[in-house]
Amino acid sequence: MILADAFYVAIPLTNSVGNILLKLSIDERMRGNKSRFLLMQLFGYSTFIVVMFFSYLFLLSHDAHFFVLIFSLNYLATLYVSRWFLKEQFTLRDVKYDLLVVFGIVVFYLGGNT
């Protein structure tokens, strides 16, 4: 059960790293470095395969609606990971919109079990 609980953190962070790698690959393409662009694209999309594997393992021990709730944390995780790795600035408005999306998903999935 402890391993399954580790996926609460692993799924959003791994997906965020994939998004960051894809964003960095676009920067490499703009610089004209095609080999680094393709390598970063390969690693970026490979992380999504890892996320699918983590998701499968998570779903073996949890209900599907918990998975959707965990996956909704990708919005916030990507925002913070891009700040840490890419030094992107985000505003309170960005955080509010992401929290609003997560809150909507939580209300929709938890409120529908009547």
N, C-alpha and C positions, 0 to 999 in steps of 0.2 A: 504494500500500500504506500510505503514511503516513496518508492520509485515512481509510482503513478502520480503522487503529489508533486514531484519535482517537475512534472510537465506543466503545472500551472505557471511556472516561470519560463521553462524552456521553450514552449511554443511561441509566446509573444516575442521573446528576445531573439530566437532564431529567425523568425519571420522578419523582424526589424533589421537584423544584420543583412538578410537577403535584399531588402529594400535599399539599404545604404550602399551595398555593393553595386546594385544596378544604377543607382544615382551617380556613384563614382565612375562607373564605366562610361556614362554619357560625357563626363568631363574629359576622360581619356580620348574619347572619339572626337571631341571638339579640338583637342590638341593634335590630332592626326596620328595618334599612336594606336594603330589598328590591332596589333597583337595583344597589347595590354587591355584594350577594349574587349576583345573576344574572351580573354582569360577571365576578366572580371565578370563578364556576362555569364560565362560558364559557372563560376563559383556562386554568383548571385542566384541563378536558377537552380543550382544544385542544393542550395539551402532550402528551397521550397520543397524539394524531394525529401529532405530530412524532416521538415515540418510535417509533411504528410505521414511519414513513418511515426513521428512522435504523436501525431493526432490519432493514428490507428491504435497505438499502445494506450493512449489515454482513454479512448472509447471502449477498450476492452474492460475497463473497470469503472467507468462512469457513464451516466446517462448522457444522451446527445444534447439536451438543453444546457447542461453544464459546459459542454464543449463550446457551444455558441457564446456563452458568457465569457469564457476564457479567451476565445478568439477575438472578442470585441476589444480586449485590452491591447490589441495590436495597434490601434489608433494612438493610444497614449505612449506605448513603448517606442514606436517609430519616432514620435515627436521628441522624446527624451534621448534616444540613442543618436538621432541626427544632431542633437545639441552637443552630446559628449564627443562624438567622433568627427563631425564636420564643422563644429563650432557655429552652427546655424542659430540665429536668434529667433526666438518665438515670442509672441506677445500673449498677454492674458486672454486676448480674444481667441487665439489658436487653442489654448488650453480649454477655454469655456466651450468652444464648439466640439472639441473631441470628447469632453466630459458629457456634453449633451447627447452625442451619439451613443456613448457607452450607457448612459442612463436610460435612453430610449430602448436600447436592446435589452437591458436588464428588466425594465418595466414590462416590455412586451413578452419576454419569455417567462418571467416569474408570475406575471399577472394572468397568464393564459391557462394556469393549472387549476381550474375550478371544476 
